[in-house]
Amino acid sequence: MRILLAIALFIAAAAAGHWAALDLLPQRVMDKAMTAIAGNAGGMNQWRHAPRITPDNRNVVKPSPDLAYSACIYDLTRGPVRLRVAPWEDYSSLSIYAANTDNFFVINDREMPSGGFEAVLMAAGAPRPETGLPVIESPGPRGVVLIRRLAPDSFSFERADRVRRQDICNTF
């Protein structure tokens, strides 16, 4: 009987550890990252344009020094968010992550129209606004929008920095 109880306790502890590692830990890490990014951006639904990556200023393990990064922590509790990615002549991508780290939307320069990309980000099931823009449904009320642009040298990074100032991430 003691052996069965010990096995049952071991299985319960393993299941709890598994759940914590796969569900709770990513959410806590993402929440911490989103708080830091929003704080650096001046709040929710605002872009945080990262400086050029060097070994001294990287906040993420192994970010690419060849990319110009911009991040926006979105909050849909006050309504849909308008997203706009200004056109870039080289590689670029827009990725959107839910607060639990799930990547639920990606588009890159090969799929974007030549004039850039614009869409409405909204909560799943919410009434669709009459904008004529494509709609992206978020599985939750908060998450991260990330834009990457290829900028391998200081000249192209300066150009990317000017272009990304035209990007939009704000509530309608």
Secondary structure, 3 states (H helix, E strand, C coil): CHHHHHHHHHHHHHHHHHHHHHHHHHHHHHHHHHHHHHHHHCCCCCEEECCCCCCCCCCCCCCCCCEEEEEEEEEHHHCCEEEEECCCCCCEEEEEEECCCCEEEEEECCCCCCCCEEEEEEECCCCCCCCCCCEEEECCCEEEEEEEEECCCHHHHHHHHHHHCCCEEEEC
